[in-house]
Amino acid sequence: MAEAYFYHLTRSPLEDTLPMLLEKSRAAGWRVAVRGTAPDRLRHLDERLWRHPEDGFLPHGLAGDGFEADQPVLLTTAADVPNGAEMLISIDGAEITPEEAGGFTRVCVVFDGNDESAVVQARTQWTRLTGAGLPARYWSQESGRWAEKASKNC
């Protein structure tokens, strides 16, 4: 059964947090899909990932650029995940249903704690996923370091 991790951004923007999550996922040997809601936002993240770290990049691809199935990390707005991802990361309020979560080892919801609508959307996701029985963990960086603040069904 998939685990759901919720990352509440309060000190670092997504552009700084996403590479850390992707590096950890890749170190675990997982293929990853990052699902967003806006193609322009994904193009921006694509550019940032090509320059991370400063002397390198995280191998990834943007849906629509070809070779989607070959990408270790795929940035997409689609529900379809052609790269065989074990991990799905939702950004900017992209939906993850309990049914599709079961097809992954881990799903993550990364949300901006300074945006009230993003917080409301994340709470809704938490309720849906945990209500379906998925184990979930809530992480916050409000103290300056990532700390687990809550868990359910674990």
DSSP file (Angstrom, degrees, kcal/mol; ACC not computed):
  #  RESIDUE AA STRUCTURE BP1 BP2  ACC     N-H-->O    O-->H-N    N-H-->O    O-->H-N    TCO  KAPPA ALPHA  PHI   PSI    X-CA   Y-CA   Z-CA
    1    1 A M              0   0    0      0, 0.0   101,-0.1     0, 0.0   102,-0.1   0.000 360.0 360.0 360.0 139.8    0.0    0.0    0.0
    2    2 A A        -     0   0    0    104,-0.1     2,-0.4     1,-0.0   104,-0.2  -0.306 360.0-138.7 -67.2 151.0    1.2    3.5   -0.8
    3    3 A E  E     -a  106   0A   0    102,-1.6   104,-2.8   131,-0.1     2,-0.5  -0.877  11.8-142.7-105.6 146.7    2.2    5.9    1.8
    4    4 A A  E     -ab 107 136A   0    131,-2.8   133,-2.5    -2,-0.4     2,-0.5  -0.949  13.5-168.2-111.5 127.8    1.2    9.6    1.5
    5    5 A Y  E     -ab 108 137A   0    102,-2.7   104,-2.5    -2,-0.5     2,-0.5  -0.959   5.2-158.2-115.0 132.3    3.7   12.3    2.7
    6    6 A F  E     -ab 109 138A   0    131,-2.9   133,-3.4    -2,-0.5     2,-0.6  -0.948   2.8-162.2-112.1 125.2    2.5   15.9    3.0
    7    7 A Y  E     -ab 110 139A   0    102,-2.9   104,-2.7    -2,-0.5     2,-0.9  -0.929   3.2-159.3-113.4 112.0    5.1   18.6    2.9
    8    8 A H  E     -ab 111 140A   0    131,-2.8   133,-1.1    -2,-0.6     2,-0.5  -0.797  12.4-150.9 -93.8 102.9    4.0   22.0    4.3
    9    9 A L  E     +a  112   0A   0    102,-3.1   104,-3.2    -2,-0.9   105,-0.3  -0.633  38.9 142.1 -79.6 122.6    6.3   24.7    2.9
   10   10 A T  S    S+     0   0    0     -2,-0.5    -1,-0.2   102,-0.2   102,-0.1   0.535  77.5  23.5-129.3 -22.8    6.8   27.6    5.2
   11   11 A R  S    S+     0   0    0      1,-0.2    -2,-0.1     2,-0.0   131,-0.0   0.686 117.3  47.8-117.7 -29.4   10.4   28.6    4.8
   12   12 A S  S    S-     0   0    0      2,-0.0    -1,-0.2     4,-0.0     2,-0.1  -0.906  77.6-123.3-117.4 143.2   11.6   27.3    1.4
   13   13 A P    >>  -     0   0    0      0, 0.0     4,-1.8     0, 0.0     3,-1.4  -0.347  33.1-103.2 -76.8 166.1    9.9   27.7   -1.9
   14   14 A L  H 3> S+     0   0    0      1,-0.3     4,-3.1     2,-0.2    -2,-0.0   0.866 119.3  65.5 -54.7 -39.0    9.0   24.7   -4.1
   15   15 A E  H 34 S+     0   0    0      1,-0.2    -1,-0.3     2,-0.2    -3,-0.0   0.771 109.5  37.8 -59.5 -26.7   12.0   25.4   -6.3
   16   16 A D  H <> S+     0   0    0     -3,-1.4     4,-0.7     2,-0.1    -1,-0.2   0.780 120.2  45.2 -91.8 -31.7   14.4   24.6   -3.4
   17   17 A T  H  X S+     0   0    0     -4,-1.8     4,-2.1     2,-0.2     3,-0.2   0.875 102.2  62.8 -82.0 -39.6   12.4   21.7   -1.9
   18   18 A L  H  X S+     0   0    0     -4,-3.1     4,-2.7     1,-0.2     5,-0.2   0.911 100.5  52.1 -57.6 -46.7   11.6   19.8   -5.0
   19   19 A P  H  > S+     0   0    0      0, 0.0     4,-2.7     0, 0.0    -1,-0.2   0.898 108.9  51.9 -57.9 -38.1   15.2   19.0   -5.9
   20   20 A M  H  X S+     0   0    0     -4,-0.7     4,-2.1    -3,-0.2    -2,-0.2   0.930 111.7  45.9 -62.5 -45.3   15.8   17.6   -2.4
   21   21 A L  H  X S+     0   0    0     -4,-2.1     4,-2.2     1,-0.2    -1,-0.2   0.896 114.0  49.0 -64.4 -40.0   12.8   15.3   -2.7
   22   22 A L  H  X S+     0   0    0     -4,-2.7     4,-2.7    -5,-0.2     5,-0.2   0.904 109.6  51.3 -67.9 -40.6   13.8   14.2   -6.1
   23   23 A E  H  X S+     0   0    0     -4,-2.7     4,-2.2    -5,-0.2    -2,-0.2   0.920 112.1  46.7 -61.9 -43.6   17.4   13.5   -5.0
   24   24 A K  H  X S+     0   0    0     -4,-2.1     4,-1.3     2,-0.2    -1,-0.2   0.898 113.6  49.0 -65.5 -40.3   16.2   11.4   -2.1
   25   25 A S  H  <>S+     0   0    0     -4,-2.2     5,-2.3     1,-0.2     4,-0.2   0.915 112.2  47.2 -65.6 -43.7   13.7    9.5   -4.3
   26   26 A R  H ><5S+     0   0    0     -4,-2.7     3,-1.3     1,-0.2    -1,-0.2   0.864 107.4  56.9 -67.0 -36.1   16.3    8.8   -7.0
   27   27 A A  H 3<5S+     0   0    0     -4,-2.2    -1,-0.2     1,-0.3    -2,-0.2   0.822 104.4  53.5 -63.3 -30.3   18.8    7.6   -4.2
   28   28 A A  T 3<5S-     0   0    0     -4,-1.3    -1,-0.3    -3,-0.2    -2,-0.2   0.525 122.6-112.0 -78.9  -6.0   16.1    5.1   -3.3
   29   29 A G  T < 5 +     0   0    0     -3,-1.3     2,-0.2     1,-0.3    -3,-0.2   0.597  68.4 145.3  86.7  12.3   16.1    4.0   -6.9
   30   30 A W      < -     0   0    0     -5,-2.3     2,-0.3    -6,-0.2    -1,-0.3  -0.580  47.6-136.2 -87.4 144.8   12.6    5.3   -7.6
   31   31 A R        -     0   0    0     53,-0.3    55,-2.2    -2,-0.2    56,-1.7  -0.742  31.8-152.6 -87.0 148.3   11.3    6.7  -10.8
   32   32 A V  E     -dc  73  87A   0     40,-2.8    42,-2.3    -2,-0.3     2,-0.4  -0.951  19.6-160.5-132.3 142.3    9.2    9.8  -10.1
   33   33 A A  E     -dc  74  88A   0     54,-2.4    56,-3.0    -2,-0.4     2,-0.6  -0.990  10.2-158.0-116.2 132.5    6.3   11.8  -11.7
   34   34 A V  E     -dc  75  89A   0     40,-3.2    42,-2.8    -2,-0.4     2,-0.6  -0.951  12.1-160.6-109.1 114.2    5.8   15.4  -10.6
   35   35 A R  E     +dc  76  90A   0     54,-3.2    56,-2.6    -2,-0.6    59,-0.3  -0.858  17.2 166.7-102.8 121.5    2.2   16.4  -11.4
   36   36 A G        -     0   0    0     40,-2.6    56,-0.1    -2,-0.6    59,-0.1  -0.539  37.3-130.8-116.1-173.4    1.4   20.1  -11.6
   37   37 A T  S    S+     0   0    0      1,-0.2    40,-0.1    -2,-0.2    55,-0.1   0.536  85.8  56.1-116.4 -13.3   -1.6   22.0  -12.8
   38   38 A A     >  -     0   0    0      1,-0.1     4,-2.0    38,-0.1     3,-0.4  -0.970  61.8-151.9-130.6 120.1    0.1   24.7  -15.1
   39   39 A P  H  > S+     0   0    0      0, 0.0     4,-2.3     0, 0.0     5,-0.2   0.863  99.7  55.6 -55.3 -38.3    2.4   23.9  -18.0
   40   40 A D  H  > S+     0   0    0      1,-0.2     4,-2.0     2,-0.2     5,-0.1   0.899 106.8  50.0 -63.3 -39.4    4.2   27.3  -17.6
   41   41 A R  H  > S+     0   0    0     -3,-0.4     4,-2.3     1,-0.2    -1,-0.2   0.901 110.6  49.8 -64.6 -41.2    5.0   26.4  -14.0
   42   42 A L  H  X S+     0   0    0     -4,-2.0     4,-2.5     2,-0.2    -2,-0.2   0.874 108.4  52.7 -66.9 -36.8    6.4   23.0  -15.0
   43   43 A R  H  X S+     0   0    0     -4,-2.3     4,-2.1     2,-0.2    -1,-0.2   0.903 108.9  50.9 -63.2 -39.8    8.5   24.6  -17.7
   44   44 A H  H  X S+     0   0    0     -4,-2.0     4,-2.1     2,-0.2    -2,-0.2   0.935 112.0  46.1 -61.3 -47.0    9.9   27.0  -15.0
   45   45 A L  H  X S+     0   0    0     -4,-2.3     4,-2.7     1,-0.2    -2,-0.2   0.876 108.1  57.9 -63.8 -37.4   10.7   23.9  -12.8
   46   46 A D  H  X S+     0   0    0     -4,-2.5     4,-1.6     1,-0.2    -1,-0.2   0.937 107.7  46.6 -56.1 -48.6   12.2   22.2  -15.8
   47   47 A E  H  X S+     0   0    0     -4,-2.1     4,-0.7     1,-0.2    -2,-0.2   0.915 112.5  50.0 -60.7 -44.2   14.7   25.0  -16.3
   48   48 A R  H >< S+     0   0    0     -4,-2.1     3,-0.8     1,-0.2    -2,-0.2   0.898 108.7  52.1 -63.1 -40.7   15.5   25.1  -12.5
   49   49 A L  H >< S+     0   0    0     -4,-2.7     9,-1.9     1,-0.3     3,-1.2   0.816 101.9  59.6 -68.6 -29.8   16.2   21.3  -12.4
   50   50 A W  H 3< S+     0   0    0     -4,-1.6    -1,-0.3     1,-0.2    -2,-0.2   0.751 109.8  45.0 -67.5 -21.1   18.6   21.5  -15.4
   51   51 A R  T << S+     0   0    0     -3,-0.8    -1,-0.2    -4,-0.7    -2,-0.2   0.200  89.1 138.0-106.2  15.2   20.7   23.9  -13.3
   52   52 A H    <   +     0   0    0     -3,-1.2     2,-0.2     3,-0.1    -4,-0.0  -0.929  66.3  21.8-115.1 135.3   20.6   22.0  -10.0
   53   53 A P  S >  S-     0   0    0      0, 0.0     3,-2.8     0, 0.0     5,-0.0   0.756 100.8-110.6 -65.1-178.9   23.0   21.7   -8.3
   54   54 A E  T 3  S+     0   0    0      1,-0.3    -2,-0.1    -2,-0.2     0, 0.0   0.784 117.7  40.3 -52.4 -31.2   24.9   24.7   -9.6
   55   55 A D  T 3  S+     0   0    0      2,-0.0    -1,-0.3     0, 0.0     2,-0.2   0.202 128.1   6.7-104.5  16.8   27.4   22.4  -11.3
   56   56 A G    <   -     0   0    0     -3,-2.8     2,-0.3    -5,-0.2     0, 0.0  -0.766  69.6-113.9-162.4-152.3   25.0   19.8  -12.6
   57   57 A F        -     0   0    0     -2,-0.2    -7,-0.2    -6,-0.2    -8,-0.1  -0.977  23.2-109.6-157.6 163.2   21.4   18.8  -13.1
   58   58 A L        -     0   0    0     -9,-1.9     2,-0.2    -2,-0.3    -6,-0.1  -0.912  45.0-114.8 -96.1 123.7   18.8   16.3  -12.0
   59   59 A P        +     0   0    0      0, 0.0     2,-0.3     0, 0.0    -9,-0.0  -0.404  62.3 128.4 -62.9 127.2   18.0   14.0  -14.9
   60   60 A H        -     0   0    0     -2,-0.2     2,-0.3    12,-0.1    14,-0.2  -0.958  40.9-140.0-164.8 173.9   14.4   14.6  -15.9
   61   61 A G  E     -e   74   0A   0     12,-2.2    14,-2.7    -2,-0.3     2,-0.5  -0.972  16.0-124.3-146.5 161.3   12.0   15.4  -18.7
   62   62 A L  E >   -e   75   0A   0     -2,-0.3     3,-2.2    12,-0.2     4,-0.2  -0.921  37.9-107.1-108.5 128.1    9.0   17.5  -19.4
   63   63 A A  T 3  S+     0   0    0     12,-3.0     4,-0.0    -2,-0.5    -1,-0.0  -0.256 107.3  32.6 -53.8 136.6    5.9   15.7  -20.8
   64   64 A G  T 3  S+     0   0    0     12,-0.0    -1,-0.3    -3,-0.0     3,-0.1   0.239  94.2  91.8  97.9 -12.0    5.4   16.6  -24.4
   65   65 A D  S <  S-     0   0    0     -3,-2.2    -2,-0.1     1,-0.2     2,-0.0   0.470  96.6-107.6 -91.3  -2.2    9.1   16.8  -25.2
   66   66 A G  S    S+     0   0    0     -4,-0.2    -1,-0.2    -5,-0.0    -4,-0.1  -0.017  93.5  62.0  95.4 158.1    9.3   13.1  -26.2
   67   67 A F    >>  +     0   0    0      1,-0.1     3,-1.4    -3,-0.1     4,-0.6   0.766  55.3 155.1  61.7  29.8   10.8   10.0  -24.5
   68   68 A E  G >4  +     0   0    0      1,-0.3     3,-1.3     2,-0.2    -1,-0.1   0.876  68.2  56.5 -54.7 -41.7    8.4   10.3  -21.5
   69   69 A A  G 34 S+     0   0    0      1,-0.3    -1,-0.3    14,-0.1    -2,-0.1   0.731 105.5  52.7 -65.2 -21.7    8.6    6.6  -20.8
   70   70 A D  G <4 S+     0   0    0     -3,-1.4    -1,-0.3     3,-0.0    -2,-0.2   0.546  83.7 109.4 -89.8  -8.8   12.4    6.8  -20.5
   71   71 A Q    <<  -     0   0    0     -3,-1.3     3,-0.2    -4,-0.6   -39,-0.1  -0.516  55.5-156.9 -78.4 130.0   12.5    9.7  -18.0
   72   72 A P  S    S+     0   0    0      0, 0.0   -40,-2.8     0, 0.0     2,-0.4   0.811  94.3  26.0 -69.3 -28.7   13.6    8.9  -14.4
   73   73 A V  E    S-d   32   0A   0    -42,-0.2   -12,-2.2    12,-0.1     2,-0.5  -0.994  78.4-168.4-133.4 126.2   11.7   12.1  -13.4
   74   74 A L  E     -de  33  61A   0    -42,-2.3   -40,-3.2    -2,-0.4     2,-0.5  -0.971  10.7-153.5-121.3 125.8    8.8   13.3  -15.5
   75   75 A L  E     +de  34  62A   0    -14,-2.7   -12,-3.0    -2,-0.5     2,-0.3  -0.852  36.2 150.6 -93.6 126.3    7.1   16.7  -15.0
   76   76 A T  E     -d   35   0A   0    -42,-2.8   -40,-2.6    -2,-0.5   -38,-0.1  -0.976  51.7-152.2-153.2 159.8    3.5   16.5  -16.2
   77   77 A T  S    S+     0   0    0     -2,-0.3     2,-0.1   -42,-0.2   -42,-0.1   0.415  73.1 100.8-107.2  -6.1    0.0   17.8  -15.9
   78   78 A A  S    S-     0   0    0      2,-0.2    -2,-0.1     1,-0.1   -42,-0.0  -0.387  72.5-136.0 -84.3 156.1   -1.6   14.6  -17.0
   79   79 A A  S    S+     0   0    0     -2,-0.1     2,-0.2   -44,-0.0    -1,-0.1   0.787  86.3  88.3 -74.8 -29.5   -3.1   11.8  -15.0
   80   80 A D        -     0   0    0      1,-0.1    -2,-0.2     2,-0.0    -3,-0.0  -0.518  62.5-163.6 -72.3 134.7   -1.3    9.3  -17.1
   81   81 A V    >   +     0   0    0     -2,-0.2     3,-0.9     1,-0.1     4,-0.2  -0.837  12.6 174.4-122.1  91.3    2.2    8.5  -15.9
   82   82 A P  T 3   +     0   0    0      0, 0.0    -1,-0.1     0, 0.0    -2,-0.0   0.517  65.8  73.2 -79.5  -4.0    4.1    6.8  -18.7
   83   83 A N  T 3  S-     0   0    0    -13,-0.1   -14,-0.1    -9,-0.0   -51,-0.0   0.347 104.9-114.3 -94.7   9.5    7.5    6.6  -17.0
   84   84 A G    <   -     0   0    0     -3,-0.9   -53,-0.3     1,-0.2   -51,-0.0   0.849  46.8-168.4  66.8  34.5    6.6    3.7  -14.6
   85   85 A A        -     0   0    0     -4,-0.2   -53,-0.2     1,-0.1    -1,-0.2  -0.243  26.9-166.2 -61.7 139.9    7.0    6.0  -11.6
   86   86 A E  S    S+     0   0    0    -55,-2.2    19,-2.6     1,-0.2    20,-1.8   0.592  80.8  48.3 -92.6 -17.8    7.0    4.5   -8.1
   87   87 A M  E     -cf  32 106A   0    -56,-1.7   -54,-2.4    18,-0.2     2,-0.5  -0.983  65.5-164.8-128.5 135.2    6.5    8.0   -6.6
   88   88 A L  E     -cf  33 107A   0     18,-1.8    20,-2.9    -2,-0.4     2,-0.5  -0.982   6.3-163.8-118.8 124.8    4.0   10.7   -7.5
   89   89 A I  E     -cf  34 108A   0    -56,-3.0   -54,-3.2    -2,-0.5     2,-0.5  -0.942   6.0-154.7-110.9 122.7    4.6   14.2   -6.3
   90   90 A S  E     +cf  35 109A   0     18,-3.6    20,-2.7    -2,-0.5     2,-0.3  -0.825  17.2 177.5 -95.1 130.1    1.6   16.6   -6.4
   91   91 A I  E >   + f   0 110A   0    -56,-2.6     3,-1.7    -2,-0.5    20,-0.1  -0.921  58.9  16.2-126.8 156.9    2.4   20.3   -6.6
   92   92 A D  T 3  S-     0   0    0     18,-0.5    -1,-0.1    -2,-0.3    19,-0.1   0.792 132.1 -54.2  55.2  33.3    0.2   23.4   -7.0
   93   93 A G  T 3  S+     0   0    0     17,-0.4    -1,-0.3     1,-0.2   -57,-0.1   0.603  83.1 166.0  82.1  11.8   -2.9   21.5   -5.9
   94   94 A A    <   -     0   0    0     -3,-1.7    -1,-0.2   -59,-0.3     2,-0.2  -0.407  39.5-112.6 -62.3 136.6   -2.7   18.7   -8.5
   95   95 A E        -     0   0    0    -59,-0.1     2,-0.4    -2,-0.1    -1,-0.1  -0.435  29.3-172.6 -76.7 140.6   -5.2   16.0   -7.5
   96   96 A I        -     0   0    0     -2,-0.2    33,-0.1    -6,-0.1    11,-0.0  -0.984  16.6-150.6-126.5 119.6   -4.1   12.5   -6.4
   97   97 A T     >  -     0   0    0     -2,-0.4     4,-2.1     1,-0.1     5,-0.2  -0.581  22.1-120.9 -87.9 153.6   -7.1   10.1   -5.9
   98   98 A P  H  > S+     0   0    0      0, 0.0     4,-1.1     0, 0.0    -1,-0.1   0.867 112.6  56.6 -57.9 -36.0   -7.0    7.3   -3.4
   99   99 A E  H  4 S+     0   0    0      1,-0.2     3,-0.4     2,-0.2     4,-0.2   0.928 111.3  39.9 -64.1 -46.1   -7.5    4.8   -6.3
  100  100 A E  H >4 S+     0   0    0      1,-0.2     3,-1.9     2,-0.2    -1,-0.2   0.817 104.5  68.0 -75.1 -28.0   -4.5    5.9   -8.2
  101  101 A A  H >< S+     0   0    0     -4,-2.1     3,-2.0     1,-0.3    -1,-0.2   0.847  88.9  67.1 -58.9 -33.1   -2.3    6.3   -5.1
  102  102 A G  T 3< S+     0   0    0     -4,-1.1    -1,-0.3    -3,-0.4    -2,-0.2   0.683  90.6  63.6 -61.9 -17.6   -2.5    2.5   -4.7
  103  103 A G  T <  S+     0   0    0     -3,-1.9     2,-0.3    -4,-0.2    -1,-0.3   0.415  98.7  66.0 -86.2   1.9   -0.4    2.2   -7.8
  104  104 A F  S <  S-     0   0    0     -3,-2.0   -17,-0.2    -4,-0.1     3,-0.2  -0.821  74.2-135.6-121.0 159.4    2.6    4.0   -6.3
  105  105 A T  S    S+     0   0    0    -19,-2.6  -102,-1.6     1,-0.3     2,-0.3   0.862  95.2   4.8 -75.3 -39.9    5.0    3.2   -3.4
  106  106 A R  E     -af   3  87A   0    -20,-1.8   -18,-1.8  -104,-0.2     2,-0.4  -0.998  60.8-163.5-146.6 142.6    4.7    6.8   -2.2
  107  107 A V  E     -af   4  88A   0   -104,-2.8  -102,-2.7    -2,-0.3     2,-0.4  -0.968  13.7-161.8-120.9 144.7    2.7    9.8   -3.1
  108  108 A C  E     -af   5  89A   0    -20,-2.9   -18,-3.6    -2,-0.4     2,-0.5  -0.976  11.6-159.6-128.6 140.4    3.6   13.3   -1.9
  109  109 A V  E     -af   6  90A   0   -104,-2.5  -102,-2.9    -2,-0.4     2,-0.5  -0.977  13.1-169.8-117.1 115.1    1.6   16.5   -1.6
  110  110 A V  E     +af   7  91A   0    -20,-2.7   -18,-0.5    -2,-0.5   -17,-0.4  -0.923  14.7 173.4-108.5 123.6    3.8   19.5   -1.5
  111  111 A F  E     -a    8   0A   0   -104,-2.7  -102,-3.1    -2,-0.5     2,-0.7  -0.966  36.3-113.2-139.6 151.7    2.0   22.8   -0.7
  112  112 A D  E >   -a    9   0A   0     -2,-0.3     3,-1.6  -104,-0.2     7,-0.3  -0.700  18.6-159.9 -83.3 112.6    2.7   26.4    0.1
  113  113 A G  T 3  S+     0   0    0   -104,-3.2  -103,-0.1    -2,-0.7    -1,-0.1   0.591  89.7  63.1 -70.2 -10.1    1.8   27.2    3.7
  114  114 A N  T 3  S+     0   0    0   -105,-0.3     2,-0.6     1,-0.1    -1,-0.3   0.401  90.7  74.9 -92.5   1.6    1.6   30.9    2.9
  115  115 A D    X>  -     0   0    0     -3,-1.6     4,-2.0     1,-0.1     3,-0.6  -0.937  67.6-160.0-117.5 106.7   -1.3   30.3    0.5
  116  116 A E  H 3> S+     0   0    0     -2,-0.6     4,-2.4     1,-0.3     5,-0.2   0.852  92.1  53.4 -58.2 -38.1   -4.5   29.6    2.3
  117  117 A S  H 3> S+     0   0    0      1,-0.2     4,-2.3     2,-0.2    -1,-0.3   0.864 108.1  51.4 -67.1 -33.0   -6.2   28.0   -0.7
  118  118 A A  H <> S+     0   0    0     -3,-0.6     4,-2.3     2,-0.2    -2,-0.2   0.882 109.5  50.3 -67.7 -38.0   -3.2   25.6   -1.0
  119  119 A V  H  X S+     0   0    0     -4,-2.0     4,-2.3    -7,-0.3    -2,-0.2   0.919 110.9  48.6 -65.1 -44.1   -3.6   24.7    2.7
  120  120 A V  H  X S+     0   0    0     -4,-2.4     4,-2.1     1,-0.2    -2,-0.2   0.923 111.7  49.7 -61.6 -44.7   -7.3   24.0    2.3
  121  121 A Q  H  X S+     0   0    0     -4,-2.3     4,-2.3     1,-0.2    -2,-0.2   0.905 110.4  50.3 -61.6 -42.3   -6.6   21.9   -0.8
  122  122 A A  H  X S+     0   0    0     -4,-2.3     4,-2.7     1,-0.2    -1,-0.2   0.891 108.7  51.9 -64.6 -39.4   -3.9   19.9    1.1
  123  123 A R  H  X S+     0   0    0     -4,-2.3     4,-2.4     2,-0.2    -1,-0.2   0.899 109.3  50.3 -62.9 -39.5   -6.3   19.3    4.0
  124  124 A T  H  X S+     0   0    0     -4,-2.1     4,-2.4     2,-0.2    -2,-0.2   0.920 110.9  48.8 -63.2 -44.2   -8.9   18.0    1.5
  125  125 A Q  H  X S+     0   0    0     -4,-2.3     4,-2.9     2,-0.2     5,-0.3   0.920 110.3  51.7 -60.9 -44.5   -6.2   15.7    0.0
  126  126 A W  H  X S+     0   0    0     -4,-2.7     4,-2.8     1,-0.2     5,-0.4   0.938 110.8  48.0 -56.4 -48.9   -5.3   14.5    3.5
  127  127 A T  H  X S+     0   0    0     -4,-2.4     4,-1.9     1,-0.2    -1,-0.2   0.907 114.4  45.7 -61.4 -44.1   -8.9   13.7    4.4
  128  128 A R  H  X S+     0   0    0     -4,-2.4     4,-1.1     2,-0.2    -2,-0.2   0.942 117.5  42.0 -65.2 -48.1   -9.5   11.8    1.1
  129  129 A L  H  <>S+     0   0    0     -4,-2.9     5,-2.0     2,-0.2     3,-0.3   0.930 119.7  41.3 -70.1 -45.7   -6.3    9.7    1.2
  130  130 A T  H ><5S+     0   0    0     -4,-2.8     3,-1.7    -5,-0.3    -1,-0.2   0.856 110.4  59.1 -70.8 -32.5   -6.4    8.9    5.0
  131  131 A G  H 3<5S+     0   0    0     -4,-1.9    -1,-0.2    -5,-0.4    -2,-0.2   0.783 102.5  54.2 -63.6 -26.3  -10.2    8.3    4.7
  132  132 A A  T 3<5S-     0   0    0     -4,-1.1    -1,-0.3    -3,-0.3    -2,-0.2   0.399 127.5-102.6 -86.7   2.4   -9.4    5.6    2.1
  133  133 A G  T < 5S+     0   0    0     -3,-1.7    -3,-0.2     1,-0.3    -2,-0.1   0.448  70.4 148.0  95.0   0.5   -7.0    4.0    4.6
  134  134 A L      < -     0   0    0     -5,-2.0    -1,-0.3     1,-0.1     2,-0.2  -0.484  52.5-117.2 -69.3 136.0   -3.7    5.2    3.2
  135  135 A P        -     0   0    0      0, 0.0  -131,-2.8     0, 0.0     2,-0.4  -0.549  41.1-171.4 -68.2 138.0   -1.0    5.7    5.8
  136  136 A A  E     -bG   4 152A   0     16,-2.7    16,-2.3    -2,-0.2     2,-0.4  -0.982  18.3-163.9-138.5 147.0    0.0    9.4    5.8
  137  137 A R  E     -bG   5 151A   0   -133,-2.5  -131,-2.9    -2,-0.4     2,-0.5  -0.991  11.2-148.4-130.2 138.7    2.6   11.6    7.4
  138  138 A Y  E     -bG   6 150A   0     12,-3.0    11,-3.0    -2,-0.4    12,-1.3  -0.933  15.1-170.0-111.4 123.1    2.6   15.3    7.7
  139  139 A W  E     -bG   7 148A   0   -133,-3.4  -131,-2.8    -2,-0.5     2,-0.3  -0.916   3.3-175.5-115.7 138.0    5.9   17.2    7.6
  140  140 A S  E     -bG   8 147A   0      7,-2.5     7,-2.4    -2,-0.4     3,-0.2  -0.948  22.5-160.5-130.3 152.0    6.5   20.9    8.4
  141  141 A Q    >   +     0   0    0   -133,-1.1     3,-2.1    -2,-0.3     5,-0.1   0.096  56.1 119.4-114.2  20.7    9.5   23.1    8.2
  142  142 A E  T 3  S+     0   0    0      1,-0.3    -1,-0.1     5,-0.1     4,-0.1   0.778  74.9  52.7 -61.0 -26.8    8.2   25.8   10.5
  143  143 A S  T 3  S-     0   0    0      2,-0.5    -1,-0.3    -3,-0.2     3,-0.1   0.506 125.7-100.3 -84.8  -3.2   11.1   25.3   13.0
  144  144 A G  S <  S+     0   0    0     -3,-2.1     2,-0.3     1,-0.3    -2,-0.1   0.092 103.1  69.6 104.9 -21.9   13.6   25.7   10.2
  145  145 A R  S    S-     0   0    0     -5,-0.1    -2,-0.5     2,-0.0     2,-0.3  -0.918  95.6 -96.1-123.9 152.8   14.2   21.9    9.8
  146  146 A W        +     0   0    0     -2,-0.3     2,-0.4    -5,-0.1    -5,-0.2  -0.525  50.1 173.5 -68.7 129.5   11.8   19.3    8.4
  147  147 A A  E     -G  140   0A   0     -7,-2.4    -7,-2.5    -2,-0.3     2,-0.5  -1.000  36.0-117.0-140.3 139.0   10.0   17.6   11.3
  148  148 A E  E     +G  139   0A   0     -2,-0.4    -9,-0.3    -9,-0.2     3,-0.1  -0.636  33.7 173.8 -74.6 125.3    7.1   15.1   11.3
  149  149 A K  E     +     0   0A   0    -11,-3.0     2,-0.3    -2,-0.5   -10,-0.2   0.657  59.3   3.5-106.9 -23.3    4.1   16.8   13.0
  150  150 A A  E     -G  138   0A   0    -12,-1.3   -12,-3.0     2,-0.0    -1,-0.3  -0.993  53.5-171.9-159.3 158.2    1.4   14.2   12.5
  151  151 A S  E     -G  137   0A   0     -2,-0.3     2,-0.3   -14,-0.2   -14,-0.2  -0.983   3.7-168.0-150.3 158.5    0.6   10.8   11.1
  152  152 A K  E     +G  136   0A   0    -16,-2.3   -16,-2.7    -2,-0.3    -2,-0.0  -0.992  69.8   8.3-150.4 142.3   -2.5    8.7   10.5
  153  153 A N              0   0    0     -2,-0.3   -16,-0.1   -18,-0.2    -1,-0.0   0.666 360.0 360.0  63.9  18.9   -3.1    5.0    9.7
  154  154 A C              0   0    0    -18,-0.2    -1,-0.1   -20,-0.1   -17,-0.0   0.433 360.0 360.0 -92.2 360.0    0.6    4.3   10.2
